[in-house]
Each structure stands twice: as C-alpha cells, then as structure tokens.
Amino acid sequence: MRIISAIPGILRSRVPGADPWLNGPQEVRFPARGVEVPYGQPLRLKDADAVVVLKRYGPAGIEEIPEEARDGEIADYLVRAKRRRYAHLSRVINQYRMEQATRQAAGVGVAMPTEHHRKILAELRGLKAEILADDPVLQEELLVLKDQIVPDDPLAEELEQFGIPKEAAPLVPGVKAGGAIEL
C-alpha cells in the first residue's frame, strides 16, 4: 500500500514488529519498528504497517494512494492530503476558540495561546495559500479565518488572530479600548 503525507517534515511512526515466534512452550515477541514518512513523497509500506500509520495520523494529513493510481495522479492525492491537514488544523484552532468562549462564559480570564497554537495558526495560513495556489476553485470551500485587525493592545491582537474578540479579554479589566474606564 502507498501513502502520501502533508504533515511538514518527516513523520516518525511506530508500527508493530514481526509476528510472535513460537518455539514449543516459549513465545518470542519482537519490539515495534519505526517508519519514516516524508512530506509530499509517496511511500510504499506493508499493508499492516500502512493501516497503523493511517489510523494514527490519517486525520492529521496522510492519504492512501490506490495501487492503480499512476505517477501523474500522485499530485491529486497530495492535494487531498493537504485538505485533510487543513481540516485537522482548523479543528485544533476551533477547539481553542471554544475553550476560550467557555472560559469567558464562566467568568474566567482568557488564556493566551501557547507556542503550539501559534505554530498551528502559521501553518494553517501557509497551507491555505498552498491549497489556493493549487486549486483556486477551493477558495469558497475553505473555512474563512478572520482578517487580522490591529488593536491597541498587543495581547488582544494575538487573541484576535485566534478568533477571540478584544472585548472578551481586555488587557486591564474594567478598561475599554482607547483607555475609557468602565464603571
């Protein structure tokens, strides 16, 4: 079975070792092996290994390439893997937004995005540009991220990139944008 990855860098995955070996009353088990899946290059794996990789990392941006697919069609499967990666990253960012909305509803302060969230947002924007360059018809299909608004507060600016309005988390509680004091 062949697979192709839209996950940046080299993905390292563990797959089962060889089948257990029986020698009379003794059973020998072999440790798991590692498989490296490069970005954008088709990789042929044993069916059992490919199933493990697809189950574990498929939703994050790995696509199966059918055996009857020709070399010219591989680019189409890479585009499908990129779309899958985009959907996965969008789910992660939306999960962050939902957590912040829940925190706001509970009256708890908004948690600033972590470095992990910042990297995901940057990858999401780059991936969106790649997908649009490959297929401009998809522009309407892609989820729309908010355009960047430049507020007065640098922390609010970062939160706005993640879809959290600046009114939800003022830098100083009780102070509106522009410095007006809320009584």
TIGUMAR-237340 format. One line per field, with one value per residue (C-alpha): residue number from 1; residue in three letters; x, y, z. Coordinates in nm, 2 decimals. Layout:
! TIGUMAR-237340
pos <- c(NUM, ...) $
code <- c(ALA, ...) $
u <- c(X, ...) $
v <- c(Y, ...) $
w <- c(Z, ...) $
//
This chain:
! TIGUMAR-237340
pos <- c(1, 2, 3, 4, 5, 6, 7, 8, 9, 10, 11, 12, 13, 14, 15, 16, 17, 18, 19, 20, 21, 22, 23, 24, 25, 26, 27, 28, 29, 30, 31, 32, 33, 34, 35, 36, 37, 38, 39, 40, 41, 42, 43, 44, 45, 46, 47, 48, 49, 50, 51, 52, 53, 54, 55, 56, 57, 58, 59, 60, 61, 62, 63, 64, 65, 66, 67, 68, 69, 70, 71, 72, 73, 74, 75, 76, 77, 78, 79, 80, 81, 82, 83, 84, 85, 86, 87, 88, 89, 90, 91, 92, 93, 94, 95, 96, 97, 98, 99, 100, 101, 102, 103, 104, 105, 106, 107, 108, 109, 110, 111, 112, 113, 114, 115, 116, 117, 118, 119, 120, 121, 122, 123, 124, 125, 126, 127, 128, 129, 130, 131, 132, 133, 134, 135, 136, 137, 138, 139, 140, 141, 142, 143, 144, 145, 146, 147, 148, 149, 150, 151, 152, 153, 154, 155, 156, 157, 158, 159, 160, 161, 162, 163, 164, 165, 166, 167, 168, 169, 170, 171, 172, 173, 174, 175, 176, 177, 178, 179, 180, 181, 182, 183) $
code <- c(MET, ARG, ILE, ILE, SER, ALA, ILE, PRO, GLY, ILE, LEU, ARG, SER, ARG, VAL, PRO, GLY, ALA, ASP, PRO, TRP, LEU, ASN, GLY, PRO, GLN, GLU, VAL, ARG, PHE, PRO, ALA, ARG, GLY, VAL, GLU, VAL, PRO, TYR, GLY, GLN, PRO, LEU, ARG, LEU, LYS, ASP, ALA, ASP, ALA, VAL, VAL, VAL, LEU, LYS, ARG, TYR, GLY, PRO, ALA, GLY, ILE, GLU, GLU, ILE, PRO, GLU, GLU, ALA, ARG, ASP, GLY, GLU, ILE, ALA, ASP, TYR, LEU, VAL, ARG, ALA, LYS, ARG, ARG, ARG, TYR, ALA, HIS, LEU, SER, ARG, VAL, ILE, ASN, GLN, TYR, ARG, MET, GLU, GLN, ALA, THR, ARG, GLN, ALA, ALA, GLY, VAL, GLY, VAL, ALA, MET, PRO, THR, GLU, HIS, HIS, ARG, LYS, ILE, LEU, ALA, GLU, LEU, ARG, GLY, LEU, LYS, ALA, GLU, ILE, LEU, ALA, ASP, ASP, PRO, VAL, LEU, GLN, GLU, GLU, LEU, LEU, VAL, LEU, LYS, ASP, GLN, ILE, VAL, PRO, ASP, ASP, PRO, LEU, ALA, GLU, GLU, LEU, GLU, GLN, PHE, GLY, ILE, PRO, LYS, GLU, ALA, ALA, PRO, LEU, VAL, PRO, GLY, VAL, LYS, ALA, GLY, GLY, ALA, ILE, GLU, LEU) $
u <- c(0.00, 0.12, 0.06, 0.15, 0.19, 0.10, 0.25, 0.56, 0.89, 0.95, 0.68, 0.82, 0.56, 0.59, 0.45, 0.42, 0.73, 0.74, 0.47, 0.54, 0.76, 0.66, 0.92, 0.75, 0.64, 0.83, 0.70, 0.93, 0.78, 0.96, 0.97, 0.79, 0.97, 0.99, 0.88, 0.97, 0.71, 0.85, 0.64, 0.49, 0.66, 0.48, 0.59, 0.52, 0.46, 0.33, -0.05, -0.04, 0.21, 0.02, -0.31, -0.14, 0.00, -0.33, -0.53, -0.29, -0.20, -0.46, -0.68, -0.37, -0.29, -0.20, -0.38, -0.38, -0.28, -0.45, -0.23, -0.39, -0.30, -0.04, 0.25, 0.08, -0.21, 0.00, -0.02, -0.40, -0.36, -0.11, -0.38, -0.63, -0.38, -0.33, -0.71, -0.72, -0.43, -0.61, -0.93, -0.73, -0.55, -0.89, -1.03, -0.75, -0.79, -1.17, -1.12, -0.90, -1.17, -1.44, -1.23, -1.19, -1.56, -1.63, -1.38, -1.53, -1.89, -1.77, -1.62, -1.26, -0.99, -0.89, -0.58, -0.32, -0.24, 0.07, 0.36, 0.19, -0.12, 0.09, 0.27, -0.05, -0.20, 0.11, 0.10, -0.27, -0.22, 0.06, -0.14, -0.43, -0.21, -0.07, -0.41, -0.54, -0.24, -0.30, -0.68, -0.84, -1.19, -1.14, -1.13, -1.50, -1.48, -1.21, -1.30, -1.25, -1.02, -1.08, -0.88, -0.61, -0.73, -0.47, -0.60, -0.43, -0.34, -0.07, -0.21, -0.56, -0.40, -0.27, -0.61, -0.79, -0.57, -0.73, -1.08, -1.13, -1.26, -1.06, -1.36, -1.35, -1.01, -0.91, -0.55, -0.67, -1.01, -1.25, -1.07, -1.23, -1.03, -0.89, -0.85, -1.21, -1.27, -1.57, -1.77) $
v <- c(0.00, 0.35, 0.66, 1.03, 1.28, 1.66, 1.68, 1.91, 1.74, 1.37, 1.19, 0.91, 0.64, 0.32, 0.00, -0.35, -0.57, -0.92, -1.17, -1.36, -1.67, -1.99, -2.24, -2.51, -2.36, -2.04, -1.74, -1.47, -1.12, -0.86, -0.49, -0.23, -0.08, 0.28, 0.41, 0.75, 0.91, 1.21, 1.51, 1.51, 1.19, 0.86, 0.58, 0.21, 0.02, -0.33, -0.32, -0.39, -0.10, 0.14, 0.07, 0.16, 0.48, 0.58, 0.51, 0.71, 1.00, 0.99, 1.27, 1.49, 1.48, 1.14, 1.00, 0.65, 0.62, 0.33, 0.08, 0.16, 0.53, 0.65, 0.87, 1.17, 1.13, 1.15, 1.53, 1.49, 1.27, 1.53, 1.80, 1.57, 1.52, 1.89, 1.95, 1.68, 1.86, 2.19, 2.05, 1.90, 2.23, 2.41, 2.17, 2.24, 2.62, 2.60, 2.38, 2.66, 2.91, 2.70, 2.66, 3.04, 3.10, 2.86, 3.03, 3.37, 3.24, 3.10, 3.44, 3.31, 3.51, 3.42, 3.20, 3.33, 3.10, 2.88, 2.85, 2.53, 2.73, 3.00, 2.74, 2.58, 2.91, 3.00, 2.65, 2.69, 3.02, 2.88, 2.57, 2.78, 2.98, 2.65, 2.50, 2.81, 2.82, 2.46, 2.50, 2.85, 2.69, 2.58, 2.94, 2.93, 2.58, 2.66, 2.78, 3.16, 3.28, 3.63, 3.91, 4.05, 4.36, 4.58, 4.67, 4.90, 4.60, 4.37, 4.07, 4.14, 4.15, 3.79, 3.68, 3.83, 3.61, 3.31, 3.45, 3.59, 3.95, 4.20, 4.29, 3.94, 3.98, 4.34, 4.39, 4.57, 4.45, 4.74, 4.95, 4.97, 5.01, 5.36, 5.40, 5.47, 5.35, 5.12, 5.19) $
w <- c(0.00, -0.08, 0.13, 0.10, 0.38, 0.40, 0.75, 0.74, 0.80, 0.84, 1.04, 1.25, 1.34, 1.53, 1.36, 1.50, 1.49, 1.34, 1.43, 1.76, 1.71, 1.89, 1.99, 2.19, 2.52, 2.46, 2.28, 2.14, 2.08, 1.87, 1.95, 1.75, 1.45, 1.33, 0.99, 0.85, 0.62, 0.43, 0.33, -0.02, -0.14, -0.20, 0.03, -0.01, 0.31, 0.40, 0.43, 0.81, 0.86, 0.64, 0.82, 1.16, 1.02, 0.85, 1.17, 1.38, 1.16, 0.87, 1.00, 1.05, 0.68, 0.54, 0.24, 0.09, -0.27, -0.45, -0.63, -0.97, -0.94, -1.19, -1.11, -1.27, -1.03, -0.72, -0.71, -0.67, -0.36, -0.22, -0.26, -0.08, 0.20, 0.23, 0.25, 0.52, 0.71, 0.67, 0.82, 1.11, 1.19, 1.17, 1.42, 1.66, 1.63, 1.67, 1.98, 2.12, 2.04, 2.20, 2.52, 2.54, 2.48, 2.77, 2.99, 2.91, 2.98, 3.32, 3.40, 3.39, 3.21, 2.86, 2.84, 2.59, 2.30, 2.35, 2.11, 1.98, 1.89, 1.72, 1.51, 1.41, 1.30, 1.10, 0.93, 0.87, 0.69, 0.48, 0.39, 0.29, 0.05, -0.09, -0.14, -0.31, -0.54, -0.64, -0.69, -0.68, -0.70, -0.34, -0.21, -0.13, 0.02, 0.27, 0.62, 0.64, 0.92, 1.05, 0.88, 1.11, 1.29, 1.46, 1.80, 2.06, 2.29, 2.16, 2.36, 2.22, 1.87, 1.92, 2.06, 1.76, 1.53, 1.70, 1.66, 2.02, 2.01, 2.20, 2.42, 2.56, 2.72, 2.79, 2.90, 3.21, 3.34, 3.36, 3.09, 2.74, 2.42, 2.39, 2.77, 2.88, 3.23, 3.27, 3.60) $
//
